[in-house]
């Protein structure tokens, strides 16, 4: 079996060794140990690490990542069907995040519906703080317009 050292894994994955140890403590990846107690990783862990990195970049929590990875097989390389099943679970969530990021991009310099009434435009965009009825926080960014 072709095993990678923690240094090899860090170099191949682009993740610091400390992050690899953290991922392992969190149960996101696994390693075996040599007689000298050095970590060795199977190559398929590279895919798991890539998945973790991308998921984190788009805002998926570690708990959600852990839950998804728990569905992957431990002792074999995940198949295309395995990855398709995982990505389907997050499709709607990612679409919602994309829409929120587009609203943020388009409205950040104007009123975001925070209820502050401090911008001169707020009297035009959010007169009498009508957005407060929708709940706390930046209503125009958090929620799609009705």
PEPEKA-V987463 format. One record per residue. RES is the residue in one small letter. SS is DSSP state (h for helix, s for strand, l for the rest). PSI is psi in whole degrees, 0 to 359 (NA if undefined). Layout:
RES,SS,PSI + RES,SS,PSI
This chain:
x,l,137 + x,l,101 + x,s,148 + x,s,141 + x,s,169 + x,h,325 + x,h,317 + x,h,317 + x,h,318 + x,h,315 + x,h,317 + x,h,325 + x,h,341 + x,l,18 + x,l,137 + x,l,152 + x,h,322 + x,h,323 + x,h,323 + x,h,317 + x,h,320 + x,h,311 + x,h,321 + x,h,315 + x,h,325 + x,l,356 + x,l,18 + x,l,329 + x,l,169 + x,l,160 + x,l,168 + x,s,170 + x,s,145 + x,l,176 + x,l,332 + x,l,12 + x,l,27 + x,l,143 + x,s,143 + x,s,134 + x,s,140 + x,s,151 + x,l,327 + x,l,344 + x,h,337 + x,h,321 + x,h,319 + x,h,318 + x,h,318 + x,h,317 + x,h,315 + x,h,313 + x,h,314 + x,h,316 + x,h,318 + x,h,321 + x,h,329 + x,l,9 + x,l,15 + x,l,134 + x,l,159 + x,h,326 + x,h,318 + x,h,321 + x,h,315 + x,h,315 + x,h,318 + x,h,314 + x,h,334 + x,l,339 + x,l,348 + x,l,153 + x,l,143 + x,l,322 + x,l,15 + x,l,159 + x,l,130 + x,l,143 + x,l,172 + x,h,322 + x,h,322 + x,h,312 + x,h,323 + x,h,320 + x,h,317 + x,h,315 + x,h,328 + x,h,326 + x,h,327 + x,h,0 + x,h,306 + x,h,318 + x,h,317 + x,h,321 + x,h,319 + x,h,319 + x,h,320 + x,h,315 + x,h,319 + x,h,320 + x,h,325 + x,h,319 + x,h,318 + x,h,313 + x,h,317 + x,h,337 + x,h,359 + x,l,325 + x,l,353 + x,l,209 + x,l,127 + x,l,4 + x,l,35 + x,l,347 + x,l,8 + x,l,332 + x,l,22 + x,l,339 + x,l,144 + x,l,328 + x,l,339 + x,h,328 + x,h,338 + x,h,319 + x,h,324 + x,l,63 + x,h,139 + x,h,25 + x,h,47 + x,h,335 + x,h,342 + x,h,331 + x,h,340 + x,h,350 + x,l,177 + x,l,162 + x,l,186 + x,l,82 + x,h,322 + x,h,334 + x,h,315 + x,h,328 + x,l,143 + x,l,146 + x,l,146 + x,l,NA
